[in-house]
């Protein structure tokens, strides 16, 4: 986009801009995001940072929009409970059902944090969360990995918020609806990226 406008910049300059302005843009984009739907899909994936395994715990809604992500060192009930508490604070409401894979930590954490919520634990039901890992994995390969837990957490907080803005929901839509969504996303991005007066 910069080269198209006649501006030549290096990758390092763009990285610095993202470091400086990315969190502010993500915060503004999140304000404009639609209300979450009533089904949460939770999953975790392993990310290697300097040869050490960390877990990226993720929650997406039924349309594939990322609700929250948190990097943690362990795969236990305490980590799952931390994700659920953080989700409840951010979303302001509990889901009707919560869908996870067969990891038992989710069930134990749900019983402690929100016992009234239905929990469906099945390998095949959680494909929405599994598929949401693909864009992250692709970007991780482009970046050639992460050097610290903080840089991973910073990256996912910005990447997911911006991606939620531009990618239409996973439900079936016509080409005209997708074009309208993209136009609206570009208009929202222009409003978010404009410098405050």
N, C-alpha and C positions, 0 to 999 in steps of 0.2 A: 504494500500500500504506500509506503514511503517512497520507494523508487518510482512508482507510477506518478507521484506528485513532484518528482524531480529532486527529492531529498535523499542523499546517500548517507546512511548511518551504519555503524558496525553493530554486531550482535551484542557487544558489551554495553553499548549505549542503550539499546533497547532493554537489556537486563536491568540496568540501573534505573531506567524510567519505571519499569514494572515494580522494582523494589521500592521506589519512592512513592509512586501514585497508585499502585495496584490495589492495596488494601482500601484506600478511599473509594476507588471505583467500585470495588466489590461490595462495600457497605451501601453505597447508593443504589446499586443494582438490586441488592437484597430487599431494599425498601419497596421496590417496584414489583417484586416477584408475586405471583398469584398465591392465594391461600393454599396450604397443603391439603391434599385429599385425605381420606380417612383410613388408608391402608399404608402401613410402613413395612418395607422390606429391609432387613438388616443383614449385613454380611461383613466379613473381614478378609483382608488379603495381606499377604506377606510382602514386605518391601525391604530390600537389602540396602543398608546404609553403611558404607565402608566395611563390607563383609559381615556386618552384624544384622540379624533379623529383627525387624520391627513390624508391628501390625497396624494397618490402616483400617480402622473400624468405620463403616459407612452405613448411612441410612438413606434410602430413596423412597419416593412415594410411588403410587401405582402408575403414574405417567412417566416414570423414569427420571424425574427431577431430583437432584441430590438435596436432601434436607440438612445433613450435617456429616462432618468427617472429623475423626480425631485419631491422632497417632499415639499408640501405647506400646509398651514393651511386652506385655503379657497377654495371654489368651485365657482369661479366667473370669469368674463371676464378678470380681471387683471392677475389671475393665468394662464388662458389659453393663454393669450398673452405672458406671460413670457416663457411658454413652447415652443410656436411657434418661438419666437425670438431665444431662445437657440438652437432649432433644426436647424434653418436656418444657424446659425453661425457654428454649428458642421458639418452639411451635405454639406454646401457650395452651395446648390441649392434647389429650391422649388419643391414640388411634382407636378404631373399633377393633380390627384384628391386627396382629403383628405377625409377620411371616419371616421365618428364619430357616437356616439349614439345621442339621442335627446337633449342633454344638449345644451341650447341656447348660452352659453358662448363661445363655439367653433366658431359659426358663427360670433358673434360680434368681436372676436379676429382676425379671418381670414380676415374680412373686413378691419381691421386696419393695419394688418401686411402684408398680401399678397392677395390683392383683386382680382388678376387675376387668382387665383387658384380655380378650381372647388371644391365645398364642397358637399359631399353626406352625409346626415344625416338620418340614418335609423337604427332601432334597430337590424334587422337581418343582415345587411351588415357588422357590426362591430365584427363578431365572431372571427376574427383573433386576435384582441386585447384582447377580453374576454378570449380566450384560452391561451394567453400568460401569464395571471395572475396565472395559475395553478402551474407551477414550483415554482414561488415565494411563493405562499400560502403554498405549501408543505414544503419548506425550512423555512418559518416563523414558522410553527408548530414545526419543529425539533429544532429550536433555542429557542423556548418558548417565542417568541415575542422580541420586541426591547425596550431598556430602554431610548433612546433619539432620537431626530430627526437626529442628526449628525451621530449616529451609523447606523440608517436606510439608510441615503443617502450614507454613506461609503460602506455599505454592497451591496446595489443594483448596485452601480457603478462597483464593482468588479464582483459580481455574474453574471450580465448580459453579461459582456464582455467575461468572461470565458465560460459561457454557449453558447454564440453565436459561439465560436470556435468549441466546441465539438458536438453540435447538428446539424445534417444536415437540409437543408431547408425542408419546408413542402410540396414541390412539389413531385409528385410520382417519386420514384427512384427504381432501381433494387437493389438487395442485394449486388451485386458486386460494384455498385456505392457508396453505404453506407459504405462498408468496405474500399474502397479507400478514402472516406472522413475521416473516423476515423483514418486511417494510416497517412494521411496528417495532421490532427489535432494533433496527437501525435508528429509528427515531428516538427510542428510549436511550440507546447508547450515545447518540449525539447530545441528548439532554444531560446524561450522566457525566460525559467526558468534557462538557463545557466548563470553563473555569468560573468559579463563583464570583459574583460581582463584589 
